[in-house]
Amino acid sequence: LDDESAAMMAKHGTYLVPTLLTYDMLKKDGVAQGLAPDMVAKVDDVFEAGKRSIGIAKAHGVKTCFGTDCLSDMRQAQLHQFRLLRDAGMSMLDILQSATCHAAQLVDRQGDLGVVQASAIADLLVVNANPMEDETPVFSDWQEHCFAIVQNGIIRYQQ
């Protein structure tokens, strides 16, 4: 992503969905998954470009949405995307908004999704720490830090 493209994205209300986790996993497991070493090296270049694009987009006011492109067994690592976005320079507020209200805006469901309010459609994750102050443990080890999961007003999981 370059400045000209980011400016155009901002002008037209286009969202950036950085899928850093996919590239991070391919960097780590690509050879074991059948990628040739030269392809894994290219993945590293794409991963670094993806991290840079987040800063470029932010500088131009482009909103981001949370996404991972994880399939199958890769879904087990989805929470690691929070850490990768943080390492790429996003604030925790920006990251949480990318996964909630910005995602709702992207699919034109603001008011229904991405908010905690009566009549909203929400799964609520209740954690035992403040993710704004201590982001790494909350999103890297959810089983330790997840106090409850509420779905449609019903507690589905509780420590």
Protein Blocks (a to p, Z undefined) as FASTA:
>chain_A
ZZklmmmmmmnopacddffklmmmmmmmmmmnopafklmmmmmmmmmmmmmmmmmmmmno
pacdddekighjlmmmmmmmmmmmmmnopafklmmmmmmmmmmmmnopghjgopacehia
cdddddfbdfklmmmlmmmmmmlmmmbdceehiafbdZZ
